[in-house]
Amino acid sequence: MIADSIHQKGYLIADILTSIRGLIALYLGYICWQGRSVLDAFLILIFGAWLSDCLDGYFARKSYRLGHLAEFDGWVDWAIYIITLAYGTILGHYSWTFFAFFLTLNILAFWLSKSIYVNQAFHFLYILLGFRTVWLESIFWRRFFVLWVAGVIFFKRKRLLVQIREFISGWNYLLNRKISKLD
């Protein structure tokens, strides 16, 4: 009964979750400028965005259909990653020069390659930089996110392997394209 409903309407749930994540991104962009005073709220919203990203993918895959907002899913994720890096920069863990360089490198690499895999490779790097910020800021959140990641790795091993392959493919594509243009 429930599986049938998810199969028929799962893409609508995925669209709702993508919309919620978009609103979370807007709010994160608004509050990130307040610095450490909003650390807990910021990380709770990041966790909510991460959870909604996992769930919208689940519902879309179970319905075997992309929702109307599926094309915006990666862009919403990218906005959240940029905001997270900006927040780490505001907290003093990265310089604004590094932030600008990294963002420019991401945009140029994606623009030159026209490959979603290249952008996903950068997404992975944004996640690592975000984890570094959490690691340096809060013992509680460090433990929370380590447990969360361990759970994701345990329960979503196959999906994680796919994402690792996409990460490696993205960098291979970008680097091989650059090397072939130099020849």
N, C-alpha and C positions, 0 to 999 in steps of 0.2 A: 504494500500500500504506500508506504513512505518512499520506497525506492522508485515506484512508479511515478509519484508526484515529482520527485527530484529529476527523474529522467525527462519528464514533460516540461517542467517549469524551472529547472535548476539554473538555466541561463538568466532568468529574471532575478533570481537571488544573487547571482554573480554581478549583475548590473547594479543592484542596490548596494552591494558591498563595495563595488568600485566607486560608486557615488559617495558613500560614507567616507571612504579613504581619501577621496578628493577633498571633501570638506575638512577632514583631519589635516591634510596637507596645508590647506589655507590657514587653518587655526595655528598649526605649528609655525608657519611662516610669520604669523602675527606675534606669537608669544616668545619666539626664540630670542628676540632682541632684549628680553628682560634678564638674560643671563642665568646665573645659578639659582636665583630665587624661584625659578619655575622648573628646576631639574626634575623633580618627581612627576609633575604634571606632564612635562615633555616626554619623559620615558614611558609613562603610562600610555600616552597617545601613540608613541612609536610602537609599543607592544600591541596596542589595538589595531594600528595600521598593518603591522606584520601579520597578526592573526586574521584580519579581514582579507589580506592578500592570499594567505594559505587557503582560506575558505572559499574565496571566489574562484580560485583555480580548481578546487575540488568540485564545486557545483557545476562549473562550466564543463569539466571533463565528464562528469556523470550524466549530463544532459546531452552530450555529444553534439553540442551546438554552441557557437559563440554568441554572446549577448550583443546588444546594440552598442554597448560601451567598451567592448573588448579591445577595440583599437586604441583606446585611451589608457588602458591598464598599465602598460609599460611607461607611459609618460607620467602618470600619477606616481608610480614607483620612483621614477627618476627625480621628480620634484621633491619627494620625501627624502631621497638620498642627498640631494643638494642642500636641502634645509638642514639635514642632520650634520653635514660637513660644515655648513655655515655656523651652526650652533657650537660645534667643537672649536671652530675658529673664534667665535665670540668668547668662549670660555678660556681661550688662550692656549689651546693645545696645537693649533696650527697658525701659521702666519697668513695674512691676507694675500700675500704674494703667492704662497703655496696654493691657497684656495683658488685664486684667479688662474694660475698656471694649470692646475689640475682640471678645472672646469673647461678652460680653453682647449686643453689637450683632448678631453673627452669629446667636445663638440667637433673639433677638427677631425679626430679619428673617425667619428661616426659619419661626418659629412663626406670625407674622402672615401671611406669604404662603402658607405650606403648599406652596411650590414648590421642587422639587429644583434648579431652575435658579438660584434665589437662593443656595442652599447651594453650588452649584458655582462661582458667582461669588466667593463668599468663599474657596473652596478655592484659586482662582487668586491671591487676595491673600495667603493663607497661604504659597503657594509663593514669591511675590515677596519676602515678608518673610524667609523661610528663605534665599533666595539672597543677600539683603543680609547676613545673618549669616555665611554662608560667605565672601562677598566680603570682609568685614571681618576675618575670623579667619585665613585661610590662603591664601597665594599658590598653593600646590600644589593645594588643593581648589578654589580659584577656577578655575584653568585646567582641571582635570578636569571640573568641572560645566559650564563654558562649552563644552568639546569635546563632552560628552555631549548638551547641549541642542542644539548645532549638528547633531549626528547625528540626534537625534530630529526636529528640524525638517526636515532633508533627507529622511529615510526615511519620516516619518509626516506629510507636509504636509497631506494630506486630513483626517486625524484632528485635526490641530492647528486647521485651519480650522473644523471642527465644534465643537471646544471653545471657540474664540474666539467663535463665534456664540452658543453656550450662555452664555458669560460675559456678553456684551452683552444677550442676551435676559433673563437673570436680573436684571440691573440695571434694564432697561426695565420688566420686570414689577413689580419692587418699587417703583420710582419712580412709575410710572403708577398703581399701586394706591393709593399714598399720596396722590398728587395728586387722584385721583378721590374719595377719602374726604374730602378737605378741601373739595371743591366742594359 
